[in-house]
Amino acid sequence: MIPVIDIAPLVNLCGGDSNSSKATSAELENVIKSIADACQKFGFFATINHGVDAATIKDAWTASTQFFDMKSSIKQSVSMTDEYPYGYENCESLGVERSTSDANNTTPDTLSPDSKETFSLGPLNSELSNMPPRKFPLNASSNFAPATERYYSAMEHLAKILFKGLAMAQKLDDASWFLQKGRFDDGHQCALRMLNYPELQYQTDASTVQIRAGEHTDYGAFTILKSGGPGLQLQLSKDKEWIDVPHLEDSFIINLGDLMQRWTNDKWTSTLHRVVATDNNADDDIIGDGGQKLFKSARRQSIAFFVNMNGNAIVMPLETCVDETHPSKYIPIKASEHLIQRHNQSMMAKHKKKE
């Protein structure tokens, strides 16, 4: 089971608002040690007492549900394209997103599309981020834009808190290291993605897993995930077994991305993860037209916030992660170049599936 970390001491240190009293230095040290251990062993951890307003989460969740329940013409009024990497997309396949070491591998022709639909939103400041201006669906509910924008802002704030925790966990000289010198400020390229996995009925056997989102790693520094139910799994490189990530109410799941693995010279891991269908039949049998038993997996929703750096941020192994016995494994790269490479790989794989 991935660690569950109460980050109230870290939130309080950063001037945030949480349910706990002012943290002691010992409490903060315990939080930082827990983060460091989780990043090294799992690349995943869950946070509680994160300081994000419950109403902000609820409003964004409601807006997401209402949007995905709308007719296709409304959802497709702002679609993801090669030129616009945000907006709506139905049943995309992320199978090209493998581990960092496998980033150049081609995607098997047998890979099937993921059973989900998404809506993504980019940064507010298009001029500083050099990303396209935000677009919202035509005729969507009146609360959709404000609710998603409030949630986006809350995730920006939480990302800054977590960056400080990660810097301390890496024993950097300044807890604000990731937030300085144009690495992460108003020019960042973060993306919010709402995801909807429709209810499924499928035929399978005990040895078959129904995939709802193919195995992948995330591109950026880390991801803040609000999950609406079970189904998320991670794979640890040591044993290759898939481990269920428990669903916890009032928590966020944090998973490291490829850029953080690069920054830490593989000391921390960008872990493979996927989403699988869970059987919600209970005691009721569903019989298909051919007489076979069908399994049902309930609708699943989540909201992911992909924490991406400023485009011109130079990513190279940190000094704390390089020594005589651990030489640098990576050459310096601009964060934007890394994102473009990974995005292009994903788009190429999806175009290949359509041929």
N, C-alpha and C positions, 0 to 999 in steps of 0.2 A: 504494500500500500504506500502511495506517495505521502510525504510528510504534509501535515496540516500546520501552518505557522500562523500564530497570532501576531500580526505586524503592528498592533497598536503602539508599541514603543517607538517604532520607526515612523509611523504616521505623526505621532506627537512631536518627535524630534524635528520633523519637517514643517511643523506649524499647522498640521491638519487637525481634523476633528474625529475622534473615535470615542468608544464607550468606556475606555479605561482612564485611570488617572495618569498624571505625569510619570513617565517612565524613569526608572533608576538606570544607572550605567550598567549594572549587572543584567537587568532585563533586556536592555538593548544589545548587549554582548551576546546573550543567548539567542536572540533573534538573528543576529548576523551570522553566528556560528551555524544555526539551523539552515539559513539560506545557503551558505557555502557548502554544507554537507549535501543538501538536496540537489544543488546544481552539479556537483561532482558525481553523485551516485545515480541520479535519475534524470536530470535536466528538466524536471517537473516539480512543482509543489503547489499546494492550495493555500490561499490566504483567507483569514477571517479578521474581523475588526479592521477592515481596510479603509474605512472612512468615507466610502461612497454612499451618498444619500439613497435610501431605499426607494423613495418616490421617483428619483431619476431612473433607476433601474426598471421599476415597474412601468413607467411611462414609455420607455424605449421598447420594452418587451411587448406591451400592448400595441404600439405602433407597428412593430415587426409582424405580429400576428395578423393585424388588420390588413397590412399590405399584402402579405402572401395569400390572404383569402380573397383578394380582388381578382377581377377578370384579367386574362392574359394581356389584353390590349393596354390596360393601365400599367401593368408591371413592365411591359416591353417598350413603353414610351421613352424610357431611358435605359438603353441596353449597353452592355459591355462590348467594346470593339477593340481592334488592334490599336486605334488611336485614343480611345477613352477606356482606361483600365478599371473603371468603376461601373456603377449602375447594376442592372439586372442581368442575370444569366441563369439558364435552366439546365440542370443535369450536366455540369461541367465535370471533367475528369482531371484529377490532380495527381495521377499516377506517376507523372514525370518528376515530381518533387521527392526525390530520394535523399539519402544522407549526403552530407557535403562531399564525402570521398567518392560518391557515385553520381555526382551532379552531371557528368558528361555522358552517362549511359543513356542509350535510347530506350524509349518506352515500348514494351512488347505490343505487337499488333493485337493480341488477344485481350488487352485491357479493356474493360467495359466502363462506360460512363458512371460517375457517382450518382446515386439516387438522391439528389438534393437540388434546391434552387437558392440563389443568393442575391443580395443587394449590397453593394459596396459604396462607401463614401470616402472621399479623399480629404486632404487638409484644407482648412479654411483659407489660409493665405496662399493663393495660387502663384502670386508674384514671387514671394520668397522661396517657396518650395519648388517652383518650376514645374508644377503639376497642373492639370486642367482644372478650371473652376468647377465648383460643385453643381450638380444637376439633380433635380428631384422629379419624381414621376408626375406627369400631368394627371389631374383629377384624383390624386391620392387624398387621404383624409387630412383635414386641416392641422392635426397635431403631429403629422409624420415628420415634417422638417424640423420643427422646434424640439421635438422629443429626441430625435436622433442627434441633433447638434448639441443638446445639453449632455447627452450620454458621451458623445465624442469628447467634449471638453472635460468631463469628469475622468475619462480614461487618460487624457493628456496629463492631468494632475497626478493621477495614480502612477503613471509611467515615470514621472520625475521622482516620485518617492521611491519607487522600486530601483531606479537607476542609482540612487544614493545608497540603498542597501546593497546592491551588487558591487558598487565601488568599494564599500567597506568590507564586503566579503572577499574581495580581491586584494585587500590591504593596500589600496592606492593611497597616495599622500593626501588627496583631497576627496571628500565624499561627493563633491559636485563635479568630478572629473568628466563624466559623460555629458554633463550639461554645459561644458565650457568650450571655448575656441571653435564655435560653429559645429560642434558634434551633434547636439540636439537642442534646438531652440524653436522659434516660430517658423523656421524654414524646414522643419522636419517633413517627412513623407509618409506619415502614419496613415493607415487605412482601417476603417471600421467595416466589418462585414457581418450582415445579418444572414443567418442560414436557416432554411426550412427543409426538413426531411419528411416528406409526406408519409402517411400511413402505408404500410406495405403488406401484401399477402404473397407468400412465396412457398415453394416446395423445396425441401432440403432433406438432408439426412444428418446423422449425428456428427459426421466428419466434415461437414460443409459449413462455412461461415458466410453469411450474407453481408456483403460489404456495402456500406452506405456512403463512406468517403474513403478512398484508397489510401494506402500507407504513404506518408510523406513527411518531410521536415519543413519547417517554416523558414522563409527567406531572411527575415530581419534580425533585430537584436533579441526580442522576445515577444510573446503573445499573451494578452490578457483575455481569458475566455470566461464568459458567463454561460454555463451549461444549463439546459432545461431538463436533463434526465440522463440515465445511464446509456452506455454504448461506446464511450471513448476508451480506447486502449492504447498503451504504449509498449514498445519493444525495447528491452535492454539488450545491448550488444553482446553481453557475456553469454546468455543462454538462448537468445532468439525467441523466447516465449513471449506471447502477448499477455499483458497484465491489465486488468480492468482498472480504470480510474474512477473511484467512487464519486457519486454525485452528492454534493453537500449544499444544502440550502444556504443562502446568504454568504457564499464564498465565491472567489474567483480562482480559476486554475491558471497558473503561470507556467509557460514552457519556453525554454530557450530556443533561439533560432540560429541559423547558420552563421550570421555575423558575430554573435557572441561566442560561438565555438571557435571562430577564426581569431577573434580578439584574445581569447584565452589559450590559444595555441593547443586546442583539443583538451585542455585541462577540464573544461566544462563541456557538456554534450548537448548537441541539438538532436533530440531523440526522435526516432521514427514513431509516428502515431497514426491512428486510423479510427473510423467510426463504424461499428457493426450494428446490425439489427438485433434487437432483444425480443424474445418471444413473450408477447403479452396475451396469449390465448387463455391463460388461467386454466380452468378445467373444461373449457368449451372446445370441442373439435370442429374445425372448419373443413368441409370436404369439397374438393374441386370437382369440375365436370367429369374428370376421368376417374373419380373415386379415390384419388390420393388425398392424404391429409395435408392441409395448408396451414402455415404458420402466419401469425399476424404480428407486426411490429407497429406500435403506436407512433403517431406523429411526434417528431422530435425537433426542438428548436434550440438555437444557440446564437450568441453574439460574440464575435471575435474582434479584438482590437490588435492589429499587427503593428508593433512598435518599430518603425523604420527611422533611421537617422537622417540628418540633413544630407542632401545629395552629394555635397563636396567633402563630407567627412571622410578622412582617410582611416581605413581600418587595417591594422597590422597588430601582431601579437604584443600584448602588454609586457612591460619590463618585468613585472612580477611573475610572468609565466615563461620567461626565457632565461636559461643559464647554460653552463657548459654541458650538462647532461641532457638538457631539453632545448636544443637549438630551434630557431624559428622555422616553422613549417610552411609559412605563407608569405607571399610578397604583398606589399601594400596595394590596396585597391580602394577606389572611391566607392562609397556606399551605393550611389546611384548606378554605377556600372554593374555592381553585383546584382542589384534588383532587376535591371534591364536584362541581364543575361538569364536570370532565372525566369522572369516573366516571358521572355521570348521562347524559352524551352517549353514552358507550359502551353503557350499559344500554338507552337508548332505541333505539339502532341495532339491538341484538340482538332487542329485542321487535318491532321493525318487520319484521325478517327472518322472525319466527315467524308473523306475520299472513298 
